[in-house]
């Protein structure tokens, strides 16, 4: 089953990411310098609004992977494909980032701003089994299918089928739950103004890990697990 393969492919990178998240949480709780830095990020987020979400997701999900490929796997050589990948991916990821910011905004309205269990739990459920399953994962997988088909309309013949859900979206969603449920739990533990920056930071580390693994193992799944 593709879901099992996706989970196995991302198991060790996921463990590493969760270790990074634990370190981040400990720094936030006990290191004054980290809290001061995050306070500045929070102020920037409040000032920039949805523009912060757009730009940060473009940097984390479109620019960073290409930079990693150029520096570590192409010996610093910039290819036209790198530029094309970034230019075509940036609008998608930027807009997806704004939907994440909007989700966090409504989650605050629906469930409040606390960080107790009965506030975090419903937010995680809505995030992973609502937004991620029915919006983020289908859009992300559909985008990669469309991109790999050269942005031809013929790709929609695969996307607009029931097999697309069962064979492509569901495996990504399952892998996403294994990795991102701890991630979004950390996100919703943070103050509202720091939730999106925390999500972006987690994504940066995840992309660092996943890009390295996928480039070194060409047979591994290259579809990223759904971002929150």
C-alpha positions in Angstrom: 0.0 0.0 0.0 1.3 3.4 -0.9 0.4 4.8 2.6 2.7 2.3 4.2 5.5 3.1 1.8 5.1 6.8 2.4 5.3 6.3 6.2 8.4 4.1 6.0 10.1 6.6 3.6 9.6 9.4 6.1 9.9 7.5 9.4 13.5 8.4 10.2 13.3 12.0 8.9 10.2 12.4 10.9 11.9 11.2 14.1 14.7 13.7 13.5 12.2 16.5 12.9 10.4 15.6 16.2 13.7 15.8 18.0 14.2 19.3 16.5 10.7 20.3 17.7 11.5 19.1 21.3 14.7 21.2 21.3 12.8 24.2 20.0 10.1 23.8 22.7 12.7 23.6 25.4 14.5 26.7 24.1 11.2 28.6 24.0 10.3 27.6 27.6 13.7 28.1 29.3 15.9 30.3 27.1 15.2 34.0 27.4 17.1 34.9 24.2 14.9 32.6 22.2 11.7 34.1 23.6 13.1 37.6 22.9 13.9 36.6 19.3 10.4 35.1 18.8 8.8 38.2 20.3 10.4 40.2 17.5 9.2 37.7 14.9 5.7 38.0 16.4 5.8 41.7 16.0 6.8 41.4 12.4 4.0 38.9 11.8 1.4 41.3 13.2 2.7 44.2 11.1 2.9 42.2 7.8 -0.3 40.3 8.1 -1.0 37.8 5.3 2.0 39.1 3.5 4.2 37.4 6.1 2.5 34.1 5.4 2.9 34.4 1.7 6.6 35.4 1.8 7.6 32.9 4.5 6.0 30.0 2.7 7.6 31.0 -0.6 11.0 31.0 1.1 10.4 27.8 3.1 8.7 25.6 0.4 9.8 27.1 -3.0 13.2 28.9 -2.5 14.9 26.7 0.1 14.6 23.3 -1.7 16.1 24.8 -4.9 18.9 26.4 -2.9 19.7 23.1 -1.2 19.8 21.3 -4.6 22.1 24.0 -6.1 24.5 24.1 -3.1 24.7 20.4 -2.1 23.7 18.4 -5.2 24.6 20.6 -8.2 28.0 21.9 -6.9 26.8 25.5 -6.9 25.6 25.4 -10.5 22.3 27.2 -11.1 20.3 25.5 -13.8 17.2 26.8 -15.7 15.2 24.1 -14.1 15.9 25.5 -10.6 14.7 28.9 -11.7 11.6 27.4 -13.4 10.8 25.3 -10.4 11.0 28.3 -8.1 9.0 30.7 -10.3 6.2 28.2 -10.8 6.1 26.9 -7.2 6.2 30.3 -5.5 2.6 31.4 -6.2 1.2 28.0 -5.1 3.1 27.9 -1.8 2.5 31.5 -1.0 -1.2 31.2 -1.5 -1.2 27.9 0.5 0.6 29.8 3.3 -2.2 32.3 3.4 -4.8 29.6 3.8 -2.8 28.2 6.8 -2.7 31.7 8.4 -6.5 32.0 7.8 -7.0 28.5 9.4 -5.0 29.6 12.5 -7.1 32.8 12.7 -10.4 30.8 12.7 -9.1 28.2 15.1 -8.5 31.0 17.6 -12.1 32.2 17.1 -13.5 28.8 17.4 -11.5 27.3 20.3 -9.8 30.3 22.0 -6.1 31.2 22.6 -5.2 28.9 25.5 -2.6 26.1 25.3 -4.4 23.5 27.5 -5.3 20.0 26.2 -8.9 20.8 25.5 -7.9 23.8 23.4 -5.1 22.1 21.5 -6.8 18.8 20.8 -9.8 20.1 18.8 -7.4 22.4 16.9 -5.2 19.5 15.9 -8.2 17.4 14.9 -9.6 20.2 12.7 -6.1 20.9 11.3 -5.1 17.4 10.4 -8.4 15.6 9.7 -10.2 18.6 8.2 -7.9 21.2 6.6 -5.0 18.9 5.8 -7.0 15.9 4.5 -9.6 17.8 2.4 -7.6 20.9 1.3 -3.9 20.9 1.9 -3.1 17.3 0.8 -5.3 17.3 -2.3 -4.0 20.7 -3.5 -0.3 19.8 -2.8 -0.5 16.4 -4.5 -2.5 17.8 -7.4 0.0 20.6 -7.9 2.9 18.1 -8.0 1.1 15.9 -10.5 0.4 19.0 -12.7 3.9 20.2 -12.4 5.4 16.8 -13.3 3.1 16.7 -16.3 4.6 20.0 -17.6 1.5 22.0 -16.5 -0.5 20.3 -19.3 -4.3 20.0 -19.0 -3.9 16.3 -19.5 -2.8 16.0 -15.8 -6.3 16.7 -14.7 -7.4 13.4 -16.1 -5.5 11.8 -13.3 -6.4 14.4 -10.7 -10.2 14.3 -11.3 -10.6 10.6 -10.5 -11.3 8.5 -7.4 -7.9 6.8 -7.8 -6.3 10.2 -7.2 -7.8 10.2 -3.7 -7.1 6.6 -2.7 -3.7 6.1 -4.4 -2.1 9.6 -4.2 -3.8 11.8 -1.5 -4.5 9.2 1.2 -0.8 8.0 1.4 0.4 11.5 1.7 -2.3 12.3 4.4 -1.3 9.2 6.4 2.4 10.1 6.3 1.3 13.7 7.2 -0.5 12.5 10.3 2.5 10.5 11.6 4.8 13.5 11.3 2.7 16.6 11.6 0.3 15.8 14.5 3.2 16.4 16.9 4.2 19.4 14.8 0.8 21.1 14.9 0.5 20.3 18.6 3.6 22.4 19.1 2.2 25.1 16.8 -1.1 25.4 18.8 0.8 25.4 22.1 2.4 28.7 21.0 0.8 32.1 21.4 -1.5 33.0 18.4 1.0 35.5 16.9 3.8 32.8 16.9 1.8 29.9 15.5 2.5 30.6 11.8 6.2 31.5 12.4 6.5 28.2 14.4 4.8 26.3 11.5 7.2 27.9 9.0 10.2 27.0 11.2 9.1 23.4 11.4 8.7 23.3 7.7 12.2 24.7 7.1 13.7 21.9 9.1 11.5 19.3 7.5 12.4 20.5 4.0 16.1 20.4 5.0 15.7 16.8 6.0 13.4 15.6 3.3 15.3 17.3 0.4 18.5 15.7 1.6 16.9 12.2 1.9 15.0 12.4 -1.4 18.0 13.6 -3.4 20.2 10.9 -2.0 17.5 8.2 -2.6 16.0 8.8 -6.0 13.6 5.8 -5.6 12.1 7.4 -2.4 8.8 9.2 -2.6 9.3 12.8 -3.7 5.9 14.0 -2.8 6.2 15.9 0.5 3.8 15.1 3.2 1.1 17.7 3.5 2.1 20.9 5.2 -0.1 22.3 7.9 
